[in-house]
Amino acid sequence: MTLPRGRSGANGKHGHVVDYRHVIHSLRKKPMALLGLVYRDQLFPRDAYRRTFEVLLEALVERQAYRLMVEILALAHERACEAPLRHRRPDLIDA
């Protein structure tokens, strides 16, 4: 098995390697925890998910955006459809 390794950035902080599947059950209980998550940007499995989150934050009330993003990640995990789900809503992602 090969796992990605976190590299420290130019500022000297440690790099995080996070698999959203390991924390999604906890985030479903408290979706607003995503707000202060240190490794939030590394949590998204693909860049399209990060862009979707940015669009949700602009379009919705903050609480709704966090809840919806956590549900999208949970759906990707539970249905094992991470890549196909990215292509499901290109209008939202490319907005």
C-alpha positions in Angstrom: 0.0 0.0 0.0 1.2 3.5 -0.8 0.0 6.5 1.1 0.6 10.2 0.2 2.9 12.1 2.5 2.3 15.5 3.9 5.0 18.0 3.1 5.6 21.2 5.1 4.9 24.5 3.3 7.2 27.5 2.9 5.9 28.9 6.2 7.2 25.8 8.0 3.8 24.4 9.0 3.2 20.7 8.6 1.3 19.4 5.6 -1.8 17.4 6.2 -2.9 14.4 4.3 -6.6 13.9 5.1 -9.1 11.4 3.7 -12.6 12.8 4.1 -13.9 9.3 4.5 -12.2 9.0 7.9 -14.0 12.1 9.4 -17.3 12.3 7.4 -19.3 10.5 10.1 -18.2 13.0 12.8 -18.8 15.9 10.4 -22.4 14.7 9.7 -23.1 15.1 13.4 -21.6 18.5 13.6 -21.4 20.0 10.0 -20.3 23.5 11.4 -17.1 21.9 12.6 -16.0 22.3 9.0 -15.9 26.0 9.7 -12.8 25.8 11.9 -11.2 22.7 10.5 -7.5 23.3 10.2 -7.2 20.9 7.3 -10.4 21.8 5.5 -8.8 22.6 2.2 -7.0 19.2 2.2 -10.3 17.4 3.1 -11.9 17.8 -0.3 -11.1 14.8 -2.5 -10.9 16.8 -5.7 -10.6 20.4 -6.7 -14.1 20.4 -8.0 -15.4 19.7 -4.5 -13.5 22.7 -3.2 -14.9 24.9 -5.9 -18.4 23.6 -5.2 -17.9 24.6 -1.5 -16.9 28.1 -2.5 -20.0 28.5 -4.7 -22.2 27.2 -1.9 -20.7 29.7 0.5 -21.5 32.5 -1.9 -25.0 31.3 -2.7 -26.4 30.1 0.6 -26.5 31.0 4.2 -23.3 29.8 5.9 -25.0 27.2 8.0 -26.8 25.7 5.0 -23.6 25.7 2.9 -21.7 23.7 5.5 -24.5 21.3 6.0 -25.0 20.7 2.2 -21.2 20.3 1.6 -21.0 17.7 4.3 -24.0 15.8 2.8 -22.3 15.9 -0.6 -19.2 14.4 0.8 -21.2 11.8 2.7 -23.1 10.9 -0.5 -19.8 10.5 -2.3 -18.5 8.2 0.4 -21.6 6.1 1.0 -22.4 5.5 -2.7 -18.7 5.3 -3.7 -19.4 7.8 -6.4 -16.7 10.5 -5.8 -15.7 10.9 -9.4 -19.1 10.6 -11.1 -20.7 13.0 -8.5 -18.2 15.6 -9.6 -19.6 15.5 -13.1 -23.2 15.5 -12.0 -23.6 19.2 -11.4 -21.2 21.0 -13.7 -23.5 24.1 -13.7 -22.9 24.4 -10.0 -19.2 23.7 -10.1 -18.4 26.0 -13.0 -20.5 28.9 -11.7 
